[in-house]
């Protein structure tokens, strides 16, 4: 079977594709088989520009390394070599069939093959098991992958339990593909995920994190998390999120329903390709509510849910091995998400410090989604946006009028008090009570004794 020539030529402009074609051509000139394989074929058939290209071949890893001068032997023992050219790279994998996967991730032994069909049968899902002749568009389909593309179906190749036992991360990948592509999961495949969902705990935090972030940033995060929940995976990976289900909220502020529904509505509104920190901030902004829920005088209350939520968000970020910078930003998004409602009543100095938070655009977007997914009043959001337009950058983050050296020259002894003095000077500056260095030095002398 062939795809339309127009679809091939449309993607041929891609530098990544040109590199992949050169790799395939060079392999074929040396007498080896070479096909595009996996996600790039899936996307080409969907008429979507692939982000990267993989090549499958019967050339053994040592032969690939010999043929291409710029390579990375990222997994040569498993038949995988990366061919690098400038900023682009192509993964070249030798046809193989695998032995047992005793660690639930990698095969104990690999047997290289000359048969493309054997290579396909050890792969994860039918829509990723298609091979394409790079120059004619002819597709080799041993697993009815094209039919599943037409049916918009994610289906494991062969026995689904065996596929998931081989690599348990595939359970998360099935959810990601279904969510991001807008597909359904084959019933037998989904049943296997449900049965094996407790084993997701054996997947490393880093690998699970990467899949969760791809789901969150893939454009259909709500669908992804509903599938994770239905499959039993969410309870194992993020029990703090499933705890949101059934936690009622004050109807006057949250007519949409409980904490889970509110969070899912926000996930539904996340844009494709949004930042991981914004996505995690949206997911966790109300994570402290379930444990702080109480009813007092016929009112639902969540006392201290923000501070509790910050601690929980920090713990979750550590568990998922997010970077320090990412963890700090997610915690900040949780910590400050309620401050927008108080912004019109803030002192000028407090407001300006709020507006200059790191990556403030993420705070603003989280608040926008929060409002649209609950009471739908955008007054505080628009007020803050107006202030951002009104205040010049130098008013929000002015140049310091004094520093530590100035204080030492004035006779103050270095120590923790310096921070107090300098912060007081900055507050007066932000309040526009002082506007010059001379006024700042005078302020220090009047307010702080030597």
C-alpha positions, 0 to 999 in steps of 0.5 A: 500500500502507498500513501499519496505522493503529495503527502510524502513531498509535503514532508520532504522539506523537513531537515530531519526527513532529509537526514533520514532519507540520506541514512536510508539511501546509504544503507541501501547502497551498501546492500541493507534493507532500510525503512522508516518505522514507528511514530514517523510513519504513523504521523505521515499517514495522518498527514502530520509533520513528524518531529523526528524519524526512526529507521529500521534496518537489517544492518547490525549495530557495528555495521551502522557504526562503520557506515556513519562517522557521526554516531552515538551508540546509545543502545548498541547492545539492543541494536540502536545507534543514533546518527547525528548531523548538526542539530538533527539525529536519526535513530537507526535500529537493527531488526530484532526479536527479544528474549524475556524482560525480567526487569520489566523494561529491557530484554534479557537478550536480543537476537538480531534478525534480517526479517522486518516482520520479526522486528514489528512483532516485538513492538508496542502498538499496531499504529507504531508497528508500520514500516514505510519505504522511504522513497516510494511511500509503500507501507509494510503492515504486518499487524493491521496498523493502518486499519487501527489508524482508520479506526482511531484505535490504540491496540497492543501488538499480539498479547497485550499482557505480554507487551506490558510485562515487557515494559510497564511504561507502555501502559502510560504510553497507551494512555498518552497516545489515546489522549494526545491523538484523540483515539480510543484504547482497544478493549482487550488492551485496556483490560490488560492495563487495568489488570496490570496497573499495580505494576506501574509502581515498578517504573522509574520515577523519571520515566513515569514523569516524562509520560505524565508531562507529555500527557499534561502538555499534549493538548488533551490532558483531561482525557488523559487523566480520566483514562489514567483514573479509569485504568487504575494508574492514577491511584498508583502514581498520584493518589493525591489527585484521585483524592480530589474526587467527591470533595465538595466545594462552596457552590457560590464559588464553584458551581461546576462541582467538586475539586476533581471536576474543577481540576479536570476542567482546567486541564481541558483548557490547557493549550497544546505545548504548554510549559510543564510547570504551568501544567503541573501547577494547574494539576496541583493548585488545589491539591491541599483541599481534600485534607483540609476539607471541613464544614463549619456553620453550614459552610465548606471551608479549606483552612490553610489549603494553600500552605498544605498544598505547597508542601504536598506539591513539593513532595510530589515534585520530589517524587517525580524527580522534577528539576529544582527550578521546575519544583520551585516554580510549581510550588510558587504557582500553588502558593500564589494562586489565590492572591489575585483576588486580593491584588486590588487591595494590596499596598503598592509595594506588595503588588509590585513584588507580586507582579514580578514573580518569576514567570508571572505569565504562568501565574496569570494563565493559571488564574485565568483558567481557574476563573473560567473553570469555576465562577467565571468572573474575570474581574481580578484577572483583568485588573491585574492585566491592566496594572501590568500594562500601566506600570513600566518595568522599572517601576515594578523592578527598580534599580536598587538605591543602596546596597550592602557596601553602602551600609558598611560605609555608613558604619553598619555591621554586616549580618542578617540585619542587612536584609531587613534594612535593604528590604525596608529601603526597597519597600519605600522605593516601591511605595514611591516614598523615596526616589533618590540615593540621597533620600535612601541613605537618609531613610536608613539613618532615620529608621535604623540605628547603628 
